[in-house]
Amino acid sequence: MKTITKIIIAIALIFNVSTIFSQVTTTISNMATVPYNTQIADCGTIDLESYNELRLQFTVNLSKQQNMVVGTGTIKTYYKKSSTDSKIQVGAPYSVPANFGTSFSASLDKTIQASNFNLTGGIFFVEYTSTISTVIYTSTCSYSVIKTQTPTFNISPSSVNITCGNTSSRTFSVINVYNTAGTKSYKWQVGNSWLYNGSPAPNEFTTTSSTITLVPNTFPLNNIKVATILNGTQLPFSTSNVSLTSIENRTISGDLTVCSSETLSINNLGISEIVTWSSSNTSVASISTSNNQATVYANGSGIVTISATISNSCGQQLVLNKTVTLGVPTDYYDANIDVHPYPGNYGGIYLNNWTRMWMTNYPGGLSWNWTANYSMIQNPDSSQPLIKPLSNGYMTIKVRKSNKCGYGSWVSKNFNVTPLPDGGHKIERY
């Protein structure tokens, strides 16, 4: 009899503990969207509208009996794409302390993605679990999640870039962004710079088709606009911006050193493009032209700028410039022969001592010709030769440049060569 009594008492205790664990109530309150500050009624509807994502701030409340023992727990947030889909957790769990008394509240901040929900039928809810119980306490109610997007119709392509004179056909379509149902027609604003069905398009016309094909007629071209008429109500216009492709990727090719005459040209001219050529100094360089080609004649020696202005029937222009050398080099005449500030130099020119020279006020270049009497020279065809005087007294250093037309005039300078003094650096120049 005592054994039976003990069994009955044990069963009663187990039933009582189970009953206590089953009495944790989980609710959600104070639901609001951020940063839109829209308050959502308890157990109400979360409307994603046309947002790509929505941030939610809300409070989760747990309540239980005072004598109910719970271990540490977690609050997890879930959504379902529709009521029949599997639940998917949103963000990280929230930790709940053990034995929190009769109530506990947690402020949560979660972000949901519009792409995770159907237009209707999604739900959002929370669950609480304790480490000493296998029972899952789901919130007493869930929030419905819907997307009531504003009907949106966009034109495609949203922009078009067309080369001047190109008369290839172009197709424009209306995109029903949210697949909105209803009776639809389309009001187009095109303009007679386009051909529609073989004739200049009227400024405005209506179609039942969401797609039209147009052909460029006159340049520049009008933008294309379309408004969808949904169930008899005209929605805002959507615009495809039409622009002209810039004239680019054109270069002047040809020999830029002219002894008597050379021909310059521009390849890959576009439709309706013409070229106008000019010389910055016709007394040095005259030109004869034939659209994409120009023959440059040397009337003297010097440097000029040859310009080519590319124009098309749409009023676009591109100016190309090339520096051309006429005859032998002359661009170094104002330069000065001097000792290079090379660390190995002594600051002057001294007997039996190698000194690096250069032309100041000149950026360098190739095809130099240096000479120095009573001296040895290394690298006489470079812009910085080494000169070693072999006798004292005056010496003359000369330099000139050359190109395919021949040598330019000599530039010269006299120096006084002395032995290298002890502890001093002295140079006399004339």
PyMOL commands that set and color helices and strands:
alter all, ss='L'
color gray80, all
select helices_A, chain A and resi 2-21+114-116
alter helices_A, ss='H'
color red, helices_A
select strands_A, chain A and resi 25-34+39-40+45-47+53-63+73-80+88-89+94-96+103-113+122-130+136-138+143-146+153-156+159-162+170-176+184-189+194-196+199-200+204-207+211-216+224-230+233-244+252-253+257-258+261-266+274-279+285-290+293-298+302-311+317-326+336-339+355-360+368-372+375-378+386-389+393-403+406-407+411-417+428-429
alter strands_A, ss='S'
color yellow, strands_A
deselect
rebuild
show_as cartoon
